[in-house]
Amino acid sequence: MFDTWRWATGNNLSPSVVLDKRDGKVKMLLYIFLPMIIVGLAQWKVRKAFKKYSQVPAERRMSGAQVAQSLLSENGIHDVEVEEVEGDLSDHYDPKDRKVRLSTQNYRSGSLAGLAIAAHEVGHAIQDAKGYFPLHIRTQVLPVASLGDKLGFPLIIAGMLFNVSGLLNWGILFFAAAVLFQVITLPVEFNASSRAMELLARGGYLLPEEVPGARKVLNAAAMTYVAATAASLMTLLHYVLLARGGDD
């Protein structure tokens, strides 16, 4: 029996040591590689959906910028500008500067993908104008989350390298703040997408047969947030188990 273990592992370790090593590899797969795979698949899916529907023009022949400006006006929001920015899928709403920023492709494009993303960012502007509570909370948490994103991992690594539990625990707290931000982001993003699809359909910006394609783009984008949050929660769990000595 022991000979079989040695043959399988290529060394003279006892079965219990081999099991420990295999258990460690399983944990590494679960906490490190699986989250990477989940996030990678989600990003691949959103890029695939965007590439497909960015090549499908909407019948209305309006650009993303025009649709965004029109939707803002329809909802009585006149103090938010629509601005073109560089970058690939760099679209976002800035509540501080009161601007809907659209990447060049979506700013100028009249594709289903471009209109869906423009409407999604307007959805955030509407949330801001109406005092949508989760968006308010996310904005308040952002400074702490940004700090946690920068300091969490370095403190955790330092705590493990120098065997200082205090550093490890502080790192986990900072990292947890960043994860909290991701969790709060989920309802904000789903709500903005829901608003976007309602605005586009109700306003006649998309034909009924065009709605499913636009929805696929936003659903794929939403799943990247879900995947990233799930991956971060798994990583946080890994760090907590390390701190408690339960993941040796």
Rosetta blueprint (number, residue, H / E / L):
1 M L
2 F H
3 D H
4 T H
5 W H
6 R H
7 W H
8 A H
9 T H
10 G L
11 N L
12 N L
13 L L
14 S L
15 P H
16 S H
17 V H
18 V H
19 L H
20 D H
21 K H
22 R H
23 D H
24 G H
25 K H
26 V H
27 K H
28 M H
29 L H
30 L H
31 Y H
32 I H
33 F H
34 L H
35 P H
36 M H
37 I H
38 I H
39 V H
40 G H
41 L H
42 A H
43 Q H
44 W H
45 K H
46 V H
47 R H
48 K H
49 A H
50 F H
51 K H
52 K H
53 Y H
54 S L
55 Q L
56 V L
57 P E
58 A L
59 E L
60 R L
61 R L
62 M L
63 S L
64 G H
65 A H
66 Q H
67 V H
68 A H
69 Q H
70 S H
71 L H
72 L H
73 S H
74 E H
75 N L
76 G L
77 I L
78 H L
79 D L
80 V L
81 E E
82 V E
83 E E
84 E E
85 V E
86 E L
87 G L
88 D L
89 L L
90 S L
91 D L
92 H E
93 Y E
94 D E
95 P L
96 K L
97 D L
98 R L
99 K E
100 V E
101 R E
102 L E
103 S E
104 T H
105 Q H
106 N H
107 Y H
108 R H
109 S L
110 G L
111 S E
112 L H
113 A H
114 G H
115 L H
116 A H
117 I H
118 A H
119 A H
120 H H
121 E H
122 V H
123 G H
124 H H
125 A H
126 I H
127 Q H
128 D H
129 A H
130 K L
131 G L
132 Y L
133 F H
134 P H
135 L H
136 H H
137 I H
138 R H
139 T H
140 Q H
141 V H
142 L H
143 P H
144 V H
145 A H
146 S H
147 L H
148 G H
149 D H
150 K H
151 L H
152 G H
153 F H
154 P H
155 L H
156 I H
157 I H
158 A H
159 G H
160 M H
161 L H
162 F L
163 N L
164 V L
165 S H
166 G H
167 L H
168 L H
169 N H
170 W H
171 G H
172 I H
173 L H
174 F H
175 F H
176 A H
177 A H
178 A H
179 V H
180 L H
181 F H
182 Q H
183 V H
184 I H
185 T H
186 L H
187 P H
188 V H
189 E H
190 F H
191 N H
192 A H
193 S H
194 S H
195 R H
196 A H
197 M H
198 E H
199 L H
200 L H
201 A H
202 R H
203 G L
204 G L
205 Y L
206 L L
207 L L
208 P L
209 E L
210 E L
211 V H
212 P H
213 G H
214 A H
215 R H
216 K H
217 V H
218 L H
219 N H
220 A H
221 A H
222 A H
223 M H
224 T H
225 Y H
226 V H
227 A H
228 A H
229 T H
230 A H
231 A H
232 S H
233 L H
234 M H
235 T H
236 L H
237 L H
238 H H
239 Y H
240 V H
241 L H
242 L H
243 A H
244 R L
245 G L
246 G L
247 D L
248 D L
